[in-house]
Amino acid sequence: MEALHKRWHAAGLEVIGINLDAKAETGAKVCKSLALTYPQAWVPREGRDLWEAASGIRGVPRVLLIDRDGILRADGPANLEEQVAKLLAARPK
């Protein structure tokens, strides 16, 4: 995801990571060790039920491709980079 983010961010791609670790610090350490540059959201255990009910996501990794209008275009596409390129080319920044 980091390589995809670096390659396409200037063209408009936004990547957001979801941290389901018990402690936010654990996820932050992993992100730092991997030199991830995209933002991370932490879902605390106390909010896990709300997260699962709202998103339908019970585990990670999970890739959702959402266009600039907020429309879900793909859920876990095998050809993610091709799909990103297609969406970014479809509309100007």
Summary of the structure (lengths in Angstrom):
residues: 93
radius of gyration: 14.3
end to end distance: 20.9
largest distance: 40.1
contacts: 200
relative contact order: 0.18
helix: 45%
strand: 14%
